[in-house]
Amino acid sequence: KLSVPRVLGLAVAQINFFIITIVASKLASGSLSVFNLANDLQSVPIGLFGISLATAAFPAFSQFVARNDQEGLRNSIVSTTRLILFLTIPFAILLLLLRAQIVRVLLGWGEFDWADTIDTADTLAFFSLSLFAQGLLPLLARGLYALKDTVSPLMAGLMGVLVNLVLALLLKDSFGIAGLALAFSAAAIVNVTVLWLILRTRLGSLNEPIVIMALFKISGAAMAMALVIQAVKYTIAPLVNMQTG
């Protein structure tokens, strides 16, 4: 009974990309390739931080539930949430500010010209807006799995699919392929918000003041990092020709 919604939940992510594929096929040639390349780049921190930490925390979640230790489960979820935010928010700032440089260094060879770099970088920028949400999704879903609730993540995922579909259709003409990344990011944020609210209802609280304070400190440090990055970038920019392979 628990496995069926979980299997369907795994399919939800593929439905999102299926929607993106259909909509992107109506855009300019190469749009889907740009989307996939940007998605591959933004998936690195999600795999390194979000999925790995959620996977490592899941056995502890299950032990707390088995002992009926709701406070322990809550504290474990909150501490892991803070750690994921600590790792993903600075990475998102890094991707946002150095997106063109990152894309050019990793992909700028062969027939991949400057126009392709700009398209991929713009798409990566919109992906970076939801990096924190994508990082938290595996954690919050596993918190519910530990509580033997596999239906709620499925329902939240379906809500995200609906948001992704509507926004993709609305944004594709104005923003092109980057609009599909924006729709994907909005869907991820909606998904993680719904999961947070459901988990909060189940546990009574998720120590939001602690999370908000941590978010405030992390964001402040990330903004300081952003100022340094911008200063260094504009100092070095005249010395580097970004449009060469």
Secondary structure as UniProt FT lines:
FT   HELIX           3..24
FT   TURN            25..26
FT   TURN            29..30
FT   HELIX           31..45
FT   HELIX           46..51
FT   HELIX           52..66
FT   TURN            67..68
FT   HELIX           70..97
FT   HELIX           99..107
FT   TURN            110..111
FT   HELIX           114..128
FT   TURN            129..130
FT   HELIX           131..146
FT   TURN            147..148
FT   HELIX           151..175
FT   HELIX           177..203
FT   HELIX           208..236
FT   HELIX           237..239
FT   TURN            242..243
//
